[in-house]
């Protein structure tokens, strides 16, 4: 068992490492592709060489980022088969479908039209080239759609049923994959890419202002980056609100971990800032927070859009206590009962397998009926204690606050930048503002990664919510192999990241010294 948990932990770290590195590139690809398309649209409409130069400058940076992102994404998909083979078997018919569509349709769409973007300037007409640029941006978003649909199904498995004859889940309703969880997750991720790319464009442009080169070019780029980024950030906040409602409905334990909430109540406040008590557990009397600054009614509004609604905490969920719309205390299924019924589902599956081997159809039918009755608690049958079903509270709590606080900062950042562009020109020409803009670039990535940590760490210990915990999803591998590949990938991905940053900085440096007002060469 100790070796198994070592394999599980290292496999989780390896997948997290790959996902974190991959997500460094994805949002910039999503956002920059849209901004390049906007700039080229302006160029086609105005026939201005200034906008052609802007399009080609930012397209070069997009291309560098796109190439590295593809490499890390391929590794991420291969890890499902190498490290998580039980998961791949258990949900292969469902999880594989959107990934196959992503590979066949979206990826080939991106690959085809990105070639026209970079090499078709003198070979196709302006209209066709502009169409290719927009289709590249759309293809990047479609690619993200299918990946995020697959991820959302892991958070909220819908449209499937378990087939005991195959020992795996099969799809019963393809369109159920597009649940509220999936829709909110997709738009939240894509719009956050716009917001991130906006900060990137502003930060690079402020570097040009800092060295006093291509200032007019920089200010034009800042306008596109700020407007697109602000739109993306506002839409990210809107879809984030929708995601909070879906988490409340489908993953209440994740919401409780995000808030560090153990004992919920009606009219529940939201912790704006605080320190969770590391000694607190669901069954002791310790205080939840060492310190907290709370917003009255905040969590009830966030979770249910009702300031008087009840929001359960970790202890409430474990004990199976909730409150209905009328304010009456009701009992749901406690975690102890879920574990017991999950083990019953496991036993029913074993009886079914034995009956099938013996050709006893009557016993098979009886066992299948018992399995179906308890299958929604199937995953809990792998646990021996309710404590195993609680996500890491501290990491989820702090990551959520980092995301929210930095998101609020960037809202103010965009407003100040736009104010400076249109009303106070001196603001963007001030050294302190330029430094703030450049330092904001890495902070935006911290905000973006924190959001993914909330989504994935808050889902633990589940690979598929309520159906398959990580310990049951793992491949049969020696721990030494996983540890070795972890450090191997860590080294390779770090080299790739250093290479991308170096190449981008080199391109920014040499092109900043050129005359970008009239440059039209690719």
Secondary structure as UniProt FT lines:
FT   HELIX           2..46
FT   HELIX           49..82
FT   HELIX           85..101
FT   HELIX           102..107
FT   HELIX           108..119
FT   TURN            121..123
FT   HELIX           126..155
FT   STRAND          160..163
FT   TURN            164..167
FT   STRAND          168..171
FT   HELIX           174..177
FT   HELIX           180..210
FT   TURN            211..212
FT   HELIX           215..250
FT   HELIX           252..259
FT   STRAND          265..266
FT   STRAND          270..276
FT   TURN            278..279
FT   TURN            282..283
FT   STRAND          289..295
FT   TURN            296..297
FT   HELIX           298..304
FT   TURN            307..308
FT   STRAND          310..311
FT   HELIX           314..319
FT   STRAND          321..323
FT   TURN            325..326
FT   STRAND          329..331
FT   HELIX           335..358
FT   HELIX           361..374
FT   HELIX           375..382
FT   HELIX           386..389
FT   HELIX           393..422
FT   HELIX           425..428
FT   HELIX           431..457
FT   TURN            458..461
FT   STRAND          462..464
FT   TURN            465..467
FT   STRAND          468..469
FT   HELIX           470..473
FT   HELIX           479..512
FT   TURN            516..518
//
